[in-house]
């Protein structure tokens, strides 16, 4: 169902670095709880849910008004043979990470988060899907990278 201001929910698929750059841009500043990272080795799948900032909504609120939006998105990576974590503990399940970028490398994909946290996926090839789930909700907070990186 389309949002009144920002258009239809996103549903994207990436099979190369160019496609993945688009998904990365859409997920910039997404908030992810560490407990939501799931690797299913038998299915060679890594997935997580994120509170995605809807950059595409293009709504600039007046001072003191809510006009920005977030939405829950499901993200999956296929053809994943291994996962490693740096800069945080998997046992810190309640910790929230802010996604800065998704960067493909030969044989790996790095999910780079603020404050130096990284999830590295060992992959045979790029295969990523993003799907918005549910309705967006308003937020008055515009992401601030300087504040996130100091945390």
C-alpha positions in Angstrom: 0.0 0.0 0.0 1.5 3.4 -1.0 2.4 5.9 1.6 0.6 9.2 1.1 3.8 11.3 0.9 6.6 8.9 0.0 5.3 6.5 -2.6 5.0 2.7 -2.7 7.0 0.4 -0.4 10.4 -0.5 -1.7 11.1 -4.0 -3.1 14.6 -4.3 -4.6 16.9 -7.0 -5.8 20.7 -6.7 -6.3 22.8 -9.1 -8.3 25.8 -6.9 -9.0 27.8 -4.1 -7.4 25.8 -1.4 -9.2 22.5 -2.8 -7.9 24.0 -3.2 -4.4 25.0 0.5 -4.4 21.3 1.4 -4.8 20.3 -0.8 -1.9 23.1 0.6 0.2 21.9 4.2 -0.5 18.3 3.2 0.5 19.6 1.6 3.7 21.9 4.4 4.7 21.1 5.3 8.4 19.0 2.2 8.9 18.9 1.1 12.6 19.5 -2.6 13.2 19.3 -4.4 16.6 22.2 -6.9 17.0 19.7 -9.6 18.0 18.1 -9.3 14.5 21.2 -10.6 12.6 20.4 -14.2 11.5 22.7 -16.5 9.6 21.2 -19.8 8.4 24.2 -21.8 7.1 22.1 -24.7 5.7 20.2 -22.2 3.5 23.4 -20.0 2.9 21.3 -17.0 3.9 22.0 -14.0 6.1 19.1 -11.7 7.0 18.1 -8.9 9.3 15.3 -6.4 9.9 16.0 -2.7 9.9 14.2 0.5 10.8 15.0 2.2 7.5 15.0 6.0 7.1 12.9 6.8 4.0 15.3 9.1 2.2 13.1 8.7 -0.9 10.1 10.3 0.8 11.7 13.7 0.2 9.5 15.4 2.8 11.3 18.3 4.6 9.3 19.3 7.7 8.9 22.8 9.0 10.9 23.3 12.3 9.2 21.5 15.2 7.1 19.3 12.9 7.4 15.6 12.1 7.9 15.0 8.4 10.5 12.4 8.1 9.6 8.7 8.0 11.0 5.3 8.9 9.8 1.9 7.9 10.7 -1.7 8.9 12.5 -3.4 6.0 13.6 -7.0 5.7 17.0 -7.6 4.1 18.4 -10.9 2.9 21.7 -12.0 1.4 21.9 -15.3 -0.5 24.9 -17.4 -1.4 26.5 -16.7 2.0 29.1 -19.2 3.2 30.2 -17.4 6.4 29.7 -14.4 8.6 32.1 -12.5 10.9 31.5 -9.6 13.2 33.9 -6.8 14.2 33.5 -3.9 16.6 30.6 -5.4 18.7 29.6 -8.5 20.5 26.8 -10.8 19.2 25.9 -11.2 22.9 24.9 -7.4 23.0 21.6 -8.3 21.5 19.9 -5.0 22.5 22.6 -2.8 21.0 21.4 -0.8 18.0 23.7 -0.2 15.1 23.4 2.5 12.4 24.2 1.3 8.9 26.4 3.6 6.9 27.1 1.5 3.8 27.1 -1.9 2.1 30.4 -2.5 0.2 31.1 -5.4 -2.1 34.6 -6.8 -2.3 35.9 -9.9 -4.2 34.4 -12.8 -2.3 32.9 -10.6 0.5 30.3 -8.0 1.3 30.9 -5.6 4.2 28.0 -4.1 6.1 29.6 -1.0 7.7 28.0 0.6 10.7 28.8 3.8 12.7 31.4 3.6 15.5 33.5 1.1 13.5 31.2 -2.0 13.7 31.2 -4.3 10.6 29.5 -7.5 9.5 31.5 -9.3 6.8 29.6 -11.8 4.6 31.6 -14.4 2.7 29.7 -14.8 -0.6 29.9 -16.7 -3.8 28.2 -13.8 -5.6 26.0 -10.8 -4.9 22.4 -11.7 -4.2 20.5 -9.3 -2.0 16.9 -8.4 -1.5 15.3 -5.5 0.4 11.5 -5.4 1.1 9.6 -2.8 3.1 7.3 -4.4 5.6 4.3 -2.6 7.0 3.5 1.1 7.0 6.0 3.9 7.5 5.8 6.0 10.7 6.7 9.6 11.2 9.9 10.7 13.0 11.2 14.2 13.7 14.8 13.1 13.7 17.1 13.4 10.7 20.1 11.1 11.0 23.3 12.9 12.1 26.5 10.9 11.3 28.7 13.1 13.5 26.6 12.4 16.6 26.4 8.6 15.7 30.2 8.3 15.2 30.9 9.9 18.6 28.6 7.4 20.4 
